[in-house]
Amino acid sequence: MGSLGTEWETADIFSDTRLNQKTQAIGNSNQLNSITTTYPGQAIYPLDDGNGWLADRPDSRDAANTKWHYPQLRVGSVGSFGSVAGASFAADGVTLNQNQTLFFYPFTLPTTEKFYKITGVDWVKTLTNNSGTGVQIQSGIDIYDSTTGYRLNVALSGRYDNTVPATYFHRCLIPAGATCGIWYTHTGSTDTVIWNRRLDGTYTDSWTYRAGSSTTPYTQDTSTLTGGGTTNVTGLKVDWQGYY
């Protein structure tokens, strides 16, 4: 052993019984990648990035001795649901009644990665018929259970005076495959047309929408969703970032 045991070497030979199938390897990513004999519970400590490992992020072998756990989250693929394509718009979109929440669903996150975050929502164009001080709007992303109607908020915008929410604050990572929806609420004194309908082109992104009675869904509103319908002409796109 040229390193006297200070790092993993491919020439090292050890006994299952003597080491009780527990080993630890410390080395750079190339050295760790050259390990050919592995055991359940085997631990490694990477000194640099490469070959699937990240520096200073310990890893271990699974009980079946088939893979490394890779416990650290890594940035994966990006994607989106919905579309904002279209050259023209008209003020005959979905109407949000005063002091109500409108909830659009569903979009289902992929299962390519373990978790996801919402990175942005493109509303295209918003017509706000309310004006003056004291009119506040807010938006968010919820995991939605269509059986129980329960909605768990996972991304939230700030509350703004009579403007379109643009920034979403992530409250937690969203599990892969989750069915989600997006809501919009305002405290105005009149109804608001929140999205304009696209007039040209063919659009197949369908959104089911319902109305709720609460203007404070960020408090985990579970009120019954009523009315609404289905639209495929709403200019709305949700972007996400995957992590694995």
N, C-alpha and C positions, 0 to 999 in steps of 0.2 A: 504494500500500500504506500504509494509515493507521497500521499498527502497526510499519512499517519492518522487517517480517520477524520480529518477536518472537512472533507467534502466527498461527495459521491464519486466513485470511480467504477468504470464498467468492468474492471478486472476483479472487483471485490467479490468474494464468495462467502456465503453465510448459510447457516443451518436453520431450517424451520423450527426445530425443537429448541435450539440454543437461544434464538432470539424471540421465541414464542410468537412468531409471525408479527412482530412489531418492530418497525424500522423507521429511521428518520434520515432524510437526505437534505443536505443544504448545498446549494450550488447555483450556477447560472442556468439560464433556460436551456441551453444546449446540453449541458451535463444532465439536467433532469430529464430532458427528452430522450436521452440515451439509455435510460433505465429499461432493461428488458425483463427483469424478474420483479414482479410486484406481489404484494400480499395485502389481505384485508387489514384495514387500519393503518396502513403505511402512511407516514406523514412526510411532506416535503415543504421546504422553505425557499422560494425563488429569490435570487439576488438581483434579477433584472426582468424586464418584460420580454416575452417571446414564447413561441410554441404553445400558446394557449394559456400561459401563466402571466401573472402580474407581479412586479417586484413587491416584496414585503407583504404578500397576501398568502398566508399558509394554506395548503390544500391537503386532502387526505383521500385514501382509496376507499371505495365503498365495500360493504360487507361481502358482496358477491365477487369482489375482485375483478370487476368488469369495466370500471371507469373511475376517473377522479371526480370529486364532488363539485369543484369549481364554485365555492360558496359566494364569491364576490359577484355582484351584478355588473354587467357590461352593457354598453350601448349597442343595441341591435338595429333592426330595420325601422324604417319610417313608413307611414302610410296615411291614408285618409278615407273618409266615407262621405259621400255626397258630392255635389258639384255646384260651382258658381258660374258655369259657362252660360253664355247668352248675351246677345248684343243689345237687347232692349228690355225695358221694364215698364210696369204700369202699377198704379196705386190700387190694385184690387187683390192684394194678397190676403193672408190669414189675419183676422182681426182679434186683437186682445181687448177684452172688455175692461173697464176701469176696475182697479183694485183686484185684479185676478192674476193668476199664474198660468201661462200656457206651456205645456210640456210636449215636446216632440220626441218620438221614439219609433222604432228601435234602431240602433246601429250596434253591431256585434264586433268586438275586438277579435283579432286573429289569435291563433294558438301557436304561432311561430316562435314567440319568445315567452318567458315566464310571466312578465309583468309589463304594464304599459302606463304611460302618462299622456294626458291630453296636452298638446303643445300650442294649440290655437284653434279658434273658431272663426270662420269667415261668414259674416252675416250678409254680405253683399251690400244691401242698402236698407236703411230703416227710415220709415216715415213716422215721425212723432207728432201727433196732432196736439199734444199737450205742450204748454209753455208756461213760463214763469218760474218762480222759486218754489222749492218744496217738492217738486216732481222728481222722484228718484226711480231709477231702474237698476236691475241686477240680473245676472245670468249665472248658470252653473251646469255641471255635468253630474248626473246621478246614475248609479247602477240601479237597474229597474227589474223588479220581480213581477212579471205579468200575472202570476197566479194570486199573489197576495196584494199587489198594488203598492208594496213598500218600496220606497226610494231612498238609497243611501248616497249622500252627497260625497263626491270624490274630487271635484274641482270647482272653484268658486271665483267669481269676479268680485271686485269691489262694488259698493253702492255709489252710484253717480247721479248728479243732478242733470236730468234731461239730456243724456248723451248715450252713446252706444258703448257698452262694456267692451274693452279691448284686451285686458290682461286677466289671465286665469291663474289662480293660486292653487297649487296641487296640495290636496289634503292627505292623500295616501296613494300608493301604487295600486293600480287596478289589475286584478288577476286576468290572465289570458282567457279569452272566450266569453268574457262578461258581456251581457246585454245592457246597453246604456241608453240614456236619453239626454236631451238638453232642454233646459227650461229658461224662460224669460218672464220677468214680472215688472210691473210698474205701479206706482201709487198715484197716477194721474186722476184728474177729475172727469175725463172723457175717454172714449175708446181710442185705441191706437192700432193702425195698420203697421204691423211690425216688419213684414217682408213684402217685397214687391214680386209679383208673379212674372216669370219669364215668358215672353210672348212668342219667341221663335225657337226652332230647334226641337229635338226629341230628347226628353229627359226621363230616365227610368228610376232615379233614386227616390223611393217612396218613403214618406214620413207619416206615421200616424200621430195625430195630435189630440190632446184632451185639455180641458180647462180645470183648474183648481181654484178654490176660494181664498187661499191664503196668499198674502203678498210677502210673507217671510219664510220661504221654503228653506232658507239656510238654517233654520231651527229644526230641521228634519221633519218637514211637513209631510204627513201621511194622509191628508184629506183625500176624499174620493175624487177621482178624475172623471169628468162627465163631458158629454157633448163631443164636439170636434168632428173629425173625419180623417180622411187620408188625402195627401197631396203629393204629387211628384213634380210640381213646378215651383217649389220653394228653393230659393237660392241659398243653400246652407251647406257648408263643408267643415268637417271636423278633422283635424290633423292629430296624429299620435306618434309617440316615440316608443319603440320596444326596448326591453332590457332582458338579458338572459344570464 
